[in-house]
């Protein structure tokens, strides 16, 4: 089983990656990091990165909810779009992680 799963969306027609993840560094003291990591499973996050991405989305929504919707309707629309892509076979199957990252 995988410890981590990296998902990269592809534009099959153009054979290009649709998402490129950028990296940031956040410094936390040992106590805060321990509290954060222990709370992740209870909150439904698999890792610290998921938590921070969601935290940023929620903050952007608070600043401008019209430009950055973040509610059940919006999340359902995202899930529906992903399901439509799957149904229309707009994805790329790969045989290995090496092929996925190529």
KEVEX-446326 format. One record per residue (C-alpha): residue in three letters; y, z, x; residue number from 1. Coordinates in Angstrom, 1 decimal, m for minus. Example, Ala and Ser with C-alpha at 12.3 -4.5 7.8 and 13.67 -1.06 7.14 Angstrom:
2
+------+--------+--------+--------+------+
| resn |     py |     pz |     px | resi |
+------+--------+--------+--------+------+
|  ALA |   m4.5 |    7.8 |   12.3 |    1 |
|  SER |   m1.1 |    7.1 |   13.7 |    2 |
+------+--------+--------+--------+------+
REM end
This chain:
102
+------+--------+--------+--------+------+
| resn |     py |     pz |     px | resi |
+------+--------+--------+--------+------+
|  UNK |    0.0 |    0.0 |    0.0 |    1 |
|  UNK |    3.6 |   m0.7 |    1.2 |    2 |
|  UNK |    5.8 |    2.2 |    2.2 |    3 |
|  UNK |    8.8 |   m0.1 |    1.4 |    4 |
|  UNK |    9.1 |   m3.3 |   m0.5 |    5 |
|  UNK |   11.8 |   m5.8 |    0.4 |    6 |
|  UNK |   12.7 |   m8.3 |   m2.4 |    7 |
|  UNK |   14.8 |  m11.3 |   m1.6 |    8 |
|  UNK |   15.6 |  m13.7 |   m4.4 |    9 |
|  UNK |   15.3 |  m17.4 |   m3.6 |   10 |
|  UNK |   16.9 |  m20.5 |   m5.1 |   11 |
|  UNK |   13.7 |  m22.5 |   m5.2 |   12 |
|  UNK |   15.4 |  m25.8 |   m5.8 |   13 |
|  UNK |   17.5 |  m25.5 |   m2.7 |   14 |
|  UNK |   15.0 |  m23.2 |   m0.9 |   15 |
|  UNK |   17.8 |  m20.7 |    0.1 |   16 |
|  UNK |   18.1 |  m17.0 |   m0.1 |   17 |
|  UNK |   20.3 |  m15.8 |   m3.0 |   18 |
|  UNK |   20.9 |  m12.3 |   m1.8 |   19 |
|  UNK |   21.8 |  m11.0 |    1.6 |   20 |
|  UNK |   22.0 |   m7.2 |    2.0 |   21 |
|  UNK |   24.6 |   m5.8 |    4.2 |   22 |
|  UNK |   24.2 |   m2.4 |    5.9 |   23 |
|  UNK |   26.5 |    0.5 |    6.1 |   24 |
|  UNK |   26.1 |    3.9 |    7.8 |   25 |
|  UNK |   26.8 |    7.2 |    6.0 |   26 |
|  UNK |   26.8 |   10.4 |    7.9 |   27 |
|  UNK |   25.4 |   13.5 |    6.1 |   28 |
|  UNK |   24.6 |   16.9 |    7.4 |   29 |
|  UNK |   21.0 |   18.0 |    7.4 |   30 |
|  UNK |   21.3 |   20.2 |    4.4 |   31 |
|  UNK |   23.0 |   17.6 |    2.2 |   32 |
|  UNK |   20.5 |   14.9 |    3.3 |   33 |
|  UNK |   17.6 |   17.2 |    2.4 |   34 |
|  UNK |   19.1 |   18.0 |   m1.0 |   35 |
|  UNK |   19.7 |   14.3 |   m1.6 |   36 |
|  UNK |   16.2 |   13.2 |   m0.6 |   37 |
|  UNK |   14.5 |   15.9 |   m2.6 |   38 |
|  UNK |   16.5 |   15.0 |   m5.7 |   39 |
|  UNK |   15.7 |   11.2 |   m5.5 |   40 |
|  UNK |   12.3 |   11.2 |   m7.3 |   41 |
|  UNK |   13.7 |   13.4 |  m10.1 |   42 |
|  UNK |   16.5 |   10.9 |  m10.7 |   43 |
|  UNK |   14.3 |    7.8 |  m10.6 |   44 |
|  UNK |   15.3 |    6.5 |   m7.2 |   45 |
|  UNK |   12.8 |    5.3 |   m4.5 |   46 |
|  UNK |   15.1 |    5.7 |   m1.6 |   47 |
|  UNK |   18.6 |    6.7 |   m0.5 |   48 |
|  UNK |   19.8 |    3.1 |   m0.5 |   49 |
|  UNK |   19.0 |    2.7 |   m4.2 |   50 |
|  UNK |   20.9 |    5.9 |   m4.9 |   51 |
|  UNK |   24.0 |    4.8 |   m3.0 |   52 |
|  UNK |   24.0 |    1.3 |   m4.6 |   53 |
|  UNK |   23.8 |    2.9 |   m8.1 |   54 |
|  UNK |   26.5 |    5.4 |   m7.2 |   55 |
|  UNK |   28.8 |    2.6 |   m6.2 |   56 |
|  UNK |   28.1 |    0.6 |   m9.4 |   57 |
|  UNK |   28.8 |    3.7 |  m11.5 |   58 |
|  UNK |   32.1 |    4.3 |   m9.6 |   59 |
|  UNK |   33.2 |    0.7 |  m10.0 |   60 |
|  UNK |   32.4 |    0.9 |  m13.7 |   61 |
|  UNK |   34.6 |    4.0 |  m14.0 |   62 |
|  UNK |   37.5 |    2.2 |  m12.3 |   63 |
|  UNK |   37.3 |   m1.0 |  m14.4 |   64 |
|  UNK |   34.6 |   m1.0 |  m17.1 |   65 |
|  UNK |   35.5 |   m4.6 |  m18.2 |   66 |
|  UNK |   35.0 |   m6.1 |  m14.7 |   67 |
|  UNK |   32.0 |   m3.8 |  m13.8 |   68 |
|  UNK |   29.9 |   m3.1 |  m16.9 |   69 |
|  UNK |   27.3 |   m0.5 |  m16.4 |   70 |
|  UNK |   25.6 |    0.5 |  m19.6 |   71 |
|  UNK |   22.2 |   m0.1 |  m21.3 |   72 |
|  UNK |   23.3 |   m3.4 |  m22.7 |   73 |
|  UNK |   24.3 |   m4.7 |  m19.2 |   74 |
|  UNK |   21.2 |   m3.4 |  m17.6 |   75 |
|  UNK |   19.1 |   m5.0 |  m20.3 |   76 |
|  UNK |   20.8 |   m8.3 |  m19.8 |   77 |
|  UNK |   20.0 |   m8.2 |  m16.1 |   78 |
|  UNK |   16.4 |   m7.4 |  m16.8 |   79 |
|  UNK |   16.3 |  m10.3 |  m19.4 |   80 |
|  UNK |   17.7 |  m12.7 |  m16.9 |   81 |
|  UNK |   15.1 |  m11.7 |  m14.3 |   82 |
|  UNK |   12.4 |  m12.1 |  m16.9 |   83 |
|  UNK |   13.6 |  m15.6 |  m17.8 |   84 |
|  UNK |   13.6 |  m16.6 |  m14.1 |   85 |
|  UNK |   10.0 |  m15.4 |  m13.9 |   86 |
|  UNK |    9.0 |  m17.2 |  m17.1 |   87 |
|  UNK |   10.6 |  m20.4 |  m15.8 |   88 |
|  UNK |    8.8 |  m19.9 |  m12.5 |   89 |
|  UNK |   12.1 |  m19.8 |  m10.7 |   90 |
|  UNK |   10.8 |  m17.8 |   m7.8 |   91 |
|  UNK |    9.0 |  m18.5 |   m4.5 |   92 |
|  UNK |    5.6 |  m17.1 |   m3.7 |   93 |
|  UNK |    5.1 |  m16.2 |   m0.1 |   94 |
|  UNK |    2.0 |  m15.4 |    1.8 |   95 |
|  UNK |    3.5 |  m12.9 |    4.2 |   96 |
|  UNK |    6.5 |  m10.8 |    4.9 |   97 |
|  UNK |    7.2 |  m13.1 |    7.9 |   98 |
|  UNK |    7.3 |  m16.1 |    5.6 |   99 |
|  UNK |    9.6 |  m14.1 |    3.1 |  100 |
|  UNK |   12.1 |  m13.3 |    5.8 |  101 |
|  UNK |   12.1 |  m16.7 |    7.4 |  102 |
+------+--------+--------+--------+------+
REM end
